[in-house]
Amino acid sequence: MNKKIFSAALAAILLVSGCAPKLEKKEEVIRGDGKQEKAIIPNYQVSENFYRTIIPFKPGKARGMVVSNLNTRYDIVEFETGLMRIAQDNFSPKNYLFQEGQMLDGDVIKAWLKRKYTDEQLKKKELKPEENLGLNPIDDEKGSVEQRNKKSPIYLSHIMEHDYLTKTENNSLQLSGAVIGLALNSVHYYTKEKYGAVYENKLADEVVEQEGKKIAEEVAKRVRQTKGLKDVPVTIALFKQAPKNSVVPGNFIAYTHLDADESDIRGWEKVKEKYYLFPSPEAEKDHRDDMTYFLNFKQDLEKEFKNYNGVVGTALYNGEELVDLKIKIPIQFYGKAEAIGFTQYVTGLVMDHFPAYIPIELTISSVNGPEALIVKKANEKEPQVHIYE
């Protein structure tokens, strides 16, 4: 699968060049989802890897839920941007416009994220059978709290919908595709009593994937029963989020695609993306050469500058290929001249220590906020550098 990687590099290029494109150019269309209203499609597309978004921006029907349902801010960002990467395999940014999900509202998603209930539990909760929509395993309430949570952990933590629209001949917009992301837990957290200590049940990777695919089969059927999604192409993707103490995000593990006339899943495409922390024993074990480049860079930096608090990197791999490396350097500065000198030195180290094929985005910050941004695209001879005023 040919994945395109999102990056903040574009922002840096625009800042450095000082000639950001003017966005006055626009195209007016009619958006009709319940009521007719005028909308604007920006004519300028900042990158072929980014979707144009319809103005005014329409928040998703389940907006805000992701913050409370995912473990870390890293997962929140990756779940959304990674879902857009996967969308590109079936919905090209050249032909489709992006809109946050409008078909699955918050109440629906909340109902789907619950546990399935037994008949006895339904009666106790005074619920009707048609309200028994939970996609997580039944808790039969037999045994200790620990036994129950090990036997029936929560696998599904969140559902995110993205919509993809096209323009019709009569200058209106129509929903032409959707992508549904299913966020899965790699660790099930639970308490034995209200407000008590939090316990962990680490879930095996193969079990998470197996259960995620079972959940996806039911989601596919329900999607086809949802107004607006009955006869449009739909991609369903599985995201395995990282533990709560992780400093790198989780990753997508697989996706499937349903054509407009399909409601049953035929097969799955494996996603080979994974994030690594630099430096870390895991990165040393799996990607020794790249770790060596990073450690040599770090060592040379430490020789000349003592007043910085460490350097860390987040590396995204697609299979064995390093497709994105983000480096953060926090440092204490005493003046703008020092910040400029440090940025120039670091830029030289980046060019000296890392092979040309590695794309790098490096951020230098102080207690006052961001100080500089260095962006080196893959195989480019000159980096883009911006020093904030």
C-alpha positions in Angstrom: 0.0 0.0 0.0 1.5 3.3 -1.1 1.0 5.6 1.9 1.6 9.4 1.8 2.9 10.9 5.0 1.4 14.1 6.5 3.8 16.6 7.8 3.9 20.1 9.2 6.7 20.8 6.7 4.4 22.7 4.4 3.8 25.3 7.1 7.5 25.8 7.5 8.0 26.3 3.8 5.3 28.9 3.6 6.8 30.7 6.6 10.3 30.7 5.2 9.4 31.7 1.7 7.4 34.7 3.0 5.1 34.3 0.1 2.2 32.3 1.4 -0.5 31.8 -1.3 -3.5 34.1 -1.3 -6.6 32.2 -0.5 -9.1 34.6 -2.0 -9.8 32.2 -4.9 -12.8 30.1 -4.1 -15.7 28.3 -5.7 -19.2 28.5 -4.4 -21.4 25.4 -4.3 -24.6 24.2 -2.6 -24.3 21.9 0.4 -27.5 20.0 0.9 -27.6 17.7 4.0 -31.0 18.4 5.4 -31.2 22.0 4.2 -29.7 23.8 1.3 -26.9 26.2 2.1 -24.1 27.9 0.2 -20.6 26.6 0.8 -17.1 27.5 -0.5 -14.4 25.2 -1.9 -11.0 26.8 -1.8 -9.3 26.6 -5.2 -5.9 26.4 -3.7 -4.7 23.0 -2.3 -1.7 23.4 -0.1 -0.4 19.9 -0.9 -1.4 16.9 -2.9 -1.4 15.0 0.4 -4.1 17.2 2.0 -7.8 17.3 1.3 -9.5 20.6 0.6 -12.0 21.3 3.3 -15.4 22.9 2.7 -16.0 26.3 4.2 -17.8 27.0 6.5 -16.2 24.1 8.4 -18.9 21.8 9.7 -18.0 20.0 13.0 -18.6 16.3 13.2 -21.7 15.0 14.9 -19.6 13.3 17.5 -16.9 16.0 17.8 -15.2 16.1 21.2 -15.7 12.5 22.2 -12.2 11.5 21.0 -10.5 13.5 23.8 -12.1 11.4 26.5 -12.0 8.1 24.7 -8.3 7.9 23.7 -5.4 7.5 26.0 -2.9 10.2 24.9 -2.8 13.4 22.8 -0.4 11.5 20.5 -3.1 9.0 19.8 -5.7 11.6 19.2 -3.7 13.3 16.5 -2.5 10.1 14.9 -6.0 8.5 14.8 -7.3 11.5 12.8 -4.4 12.2 10.5 -3.7 8.5 10.0 -7.3 7.9 9.0 -6.8 10.6 6.3 -3.7 8.8 5.0 -5.7 5.5 4.7 -8.5 7.4 2.9 -6.2 8.3 0.1 -6.1 4.7 -1.1 -9.7 4.9 -2.2 -10.6 8.6 -2.1 -8.0 10.7 -3.9 -7.4 14.3 -2.6 -7.5 15.4 -6.3 -11.2 14.4 -6.6 -12.7 14.4 -3.1 -13.4 17.0 -0.5 -13.1 16.4 3.2 -15.8 16.9 5.8 -16.0 15.7 9.4 -18.5 12.9 10.0 -22.2 13.8 9.7 -23.8 10.4 9.6 -23.0 8.8 13.0 -23.9 11.2 15.8 -22.6 11.1 19.4 -25.5 9.1 20.8 -25.1 6.4 18.2 -21.3 6.1 18.9 -21.9 6.1 22.7 -24.4 3.2 22.3 -21.9 1.3 20.1 -19.0 1.7 22.5 -20.9 0.1 25.4 -20.8 -3.6 26.4 -23.3 -6.0 25.0 -25.9 -6.9 27.6 -27.4 -10.3 28.5 -31.3 -10.6 28.5 -31.2 -10.4 32.3 -29.1 -7.2 32.3 -31.5 -5.7 29.7 -34.4 -6.3 32.0 -32.5 -4.9 35.0 -31.6 -1.7 33.1 -35.1 -1.5 31.6 -33.8 -1.5 28.0 -35.4 -2.9 24.9 -33.6 -5.5 22.8 -33.2 -3.0 20.0 -31.3 -0.8 22.4 -28.7 -3.5 23.0 -26.2 -2.0 20.6 -22.9 -2.4 22.5 -20.0 -3.8 20.5 -17.8 -4.6 23.5 -17.9 -8.1 25.2 -20.6 -9.0 27.7 -19.6 -8.8 31.4 -21.5 -11.7 32.9 -20.8 -10.4 36.4 -19.5 -13.8 37.5 -16.3 -14.0 39.5 -14.1 -11.3 41.0 -13.6 -7.9 39.3 -10.2 -9.0 38.2 -11.4 -12.2 36.7 -14.2 -10.5 34.9 -12.0 -7.8 33.4 -9.4 -10.3 32.2 -12.1 -12.5 30.7 -14.0 -9.7 29.0 -11.9 -6.6 28.5 -13.0 -3.5 26.6 -11.5 -3.7 23.1 -13.3 -0.8 21.3 -12.5 2.6 22.8 -13.7 5.0 20.0 -15.3 5.3 16.6 -14.5 8.2 14.2 -16.2 9.0 10.9 -14.8 11.1 8.0 -16.9 12.0 5.0 -15.6 12.5 1.5 -17.7 14.6 -0.9 -17.7 15.3 -4.7 -19.2 18.1 -6.8 -22.1 17.2 -9.1 -22.9 18.7 -12.5 -25.5 21.1 -10.9 -22.9 22.6 -8.7 -24.0 20.9 -5.5 -22.1 18.5 -3.2 -22.9 14.9 -2.6 -21.5 12.3 -0.1 -19.4 9.9 -2.2 -17.5 8.0 0.4 -16.8 7.6 4.1 -14.0 6.2 6.3 -14.8 4.7 9.7 -11.9 4.4 12.2 -12.2 1.9 15.0 -9.8 2.7 17.9 -8.8 -0.4 19.9 -7.2 -0.8 23.2 -3.8 -2.4 23.6 -4.3 -2.2 27.4 -7.6 -2.6 29.2 -7.7 -0.3 32.3 -10.2 -1.0 35.1 -10.8 -0.3 38.8 -12.0 -2.7 41.5 -14.0 0.0 43.2 -15.3 3.5 42.4 -12.4 6.0 42.4 -10.1 3.2 43.4 -6.6 2.2 42.0 -6.4 1.6 38.3 -5.3 -1.8 37.1 -4.0 -2.9 33.8 -4.8 -5.9 31.5 -2.3 -5.9 28.6 -4.0 -7.3 25.5 -2.1 -9.5 23.0 -1.6 -7.9 19.6 -3.2 -10.9 17.8 -6.2 -10.9 20.1 -6.7 -7.1 19.6 -6.6 -7.5 15.8 -8.9 -10.5 15.9 -11.5 -8.8 18.0 -11.2 -5.6 16.0 -12.1 -7.5 12.8 -15.1 -9.1 14.5 -16.3 -5.7 15.6 -15.7 -4.3 12.1 -18.0 -7.0 10.6 -20.9 -5.8 12.7 -20.0 -2.1 12.1 -20.2 -2.8 8.3 -23.7 -4.2 8.6 -24.9 -1.3 10.8 -23.3 1.3 8.4 -25.4 -0.1 5.6 -28.5 0.4 7.8 -27.6 4.1 8.5 -29.3 6.8 6.5 -26.8 8.4 4.1 -24.3 5.4 4.2 -26.5 2.7 2.6 -25.0 2.9 -0.9 -21.7 4.8 -0.7 -18.2 3.3 -0.7 -16.9 2.9 2.9 -13.5 2.1 4.3 -13.2 0.7 7.8 -9.8 1.0 9.5 -8.4 -0.5 12.8 -6.2 1.6 15.0 -4.4 0.1 18.0 -3.8 2.9 20.5 -0.7 3.1 22.7 -0.7 2.7 26.6 -1.5 5.8 28.7 2.2 6.3 29.6 3.4 6.2 26.0 5.3 9.1 24.5 4.7 7.9 20.9 1.3 7.2 19.3 -0.3 3.9 18.4 -0.7 2.8 14.8 -3.2 1.5 12.3 -2.9 -2.2 11.8 -5.4 -3.0 9.0 -8.2 -1.7 6.8 -10.9 -3.0 4.5 -13.0 -1.3 1.8 -16.7 -1.8 0.9 -17.8 -0.8 -2.5 -21.2 1.0 -2.8 -23.1 -2.3 -3.2 -21.3 -4.3 -0.5 -22.2 -4.9 3.1 -19.9 -7.9 3.9 -16.2 -7.6 4.4 -14.2 -9.6 1.8 -10.7 -9.2 3.2 -8.2 -7.0 4.9 -5.2 -4.9 3.9 -2.4 -5.0 6.4 -0.9 -1.6 7.5 2.8 -1.8 8.3 3.2 1.5 10.0 4.8 1.8 13.5 6.2 4.7 15.6 9.4 4.4 17.5 10.9 6.7 20.2 14.5 7.8 19.6 16.5 6.9 21.6 15.0 3.7 23.0 15.9 0.0 23.3 13.1 -0.9 20.9 14.5 1.4 18.2 18.0 0.2 18.9 16.8 -3.4 18.4 14.7 -2.9 15.3 16.4 0.0 13.5 20.0 0.1 14.6 21.5 2.1 11.7 18.9 4.9 12.1 19.4 5.0 15.8 23.2 5.3 15.2 22.6 8.4 13.0 20.4 9.9 15.7 22.9 9.1 18.6 25.8 10.6 16.7 23.8 13.8 16.0 22.9 13.9 19.7 26.5 13.4 20.8 27.8 16.2 18.7 25.1 18.5 20.0 26.0 17.7 23.6 29.7 18.5 22.9 29.1 22.1 22.1 25.9 23.0 24.1 25.5 22.2 27.7 22.3 24.2 28.5 19.7 22.0 26.8 17.4 19.5 28.3 17.8 16.6 26.0 16.8 15.7 22.4 14.1 13.2 21.5 12.8 11.9 18.2 9.6 10.3 17.0 10.2 8.1 13.9 7.4 6.7 11.7 8.2 3.5 9.8 6.3 2.0 6.9 7.6 -1.5 7.0 11.4 -1.0 7.1 11.3 2.4 5.6 11.8 5.5 7.8 9.2 7.9 6.3 9.1 10.6 8.9 11.4 11.7 11.7 10.3 14.5 14.1 13.0 15.8 16.5 12.4 18.1 19.5 15.1 20.1 21.2 14.2 22.1 24.3 17.0 24.5 25.3 17.5 27.5 27.6 18.4 30.7 25.6 19.7 34.0 26.9 19.1 36.0 23.8 18.0 35.9 20.1 21.5 35.9 18.8 22.2 32.7 20.8 19.0 31.1 19.4 20.1 32.0 15.8 23.6 30.6 16.3 22.2 27.4 17.8 19.8 27.0 14.9 22.5 27.4 12.4 24.7 24.8 14.2 21.9 22.3 14.5 21.0 22.7 10.8 24.6 21.8 9.9 24.4 18.7 12.1 21.2 17.6 10.5 22.7 17.8 7.1 26.0 16.1 8.2 24.5 13.2 10.2 21.4 12.0 8.5 21.2 10.4 5.0 19.5 12.4 2.3 16.5 10.0 2.0 15.4 10.6 5.6 12.7 13.5 5.9 13.2 15.4 9.1 11.2 18.1 10.9 13.2 19.5 13.9 11.7 21.9 16.4 13.8 24.0 18.8 11.9 25.5 21.8 12.6 27.3 25.0 10.5 28.4 28.0 9.2 31.2 25.8 7.8 28.8 23.2 9.0 27.7 19.8 12.3 29.3 18.7 13.0 27.7 15.3 11.8 25.1 12.8 14.1 23.1 10.5 12.6 21.0 7.8 14.5 18.7 5.5 12.5 16.9 2.9 13.7 13.6 1.5 16.5 13.9 -1.0 16.5 17.7 -0.9 19.9 19.4 -0.8 18.9 22.4 1.2 16.7 22.5 4.3 14.0 25.0 5.0 14.7 27.0 8.2 12.5 29.5 10.1 13.4 31.4 13.2 10.4 32.7 15.1 10.4 36.4 16.1 
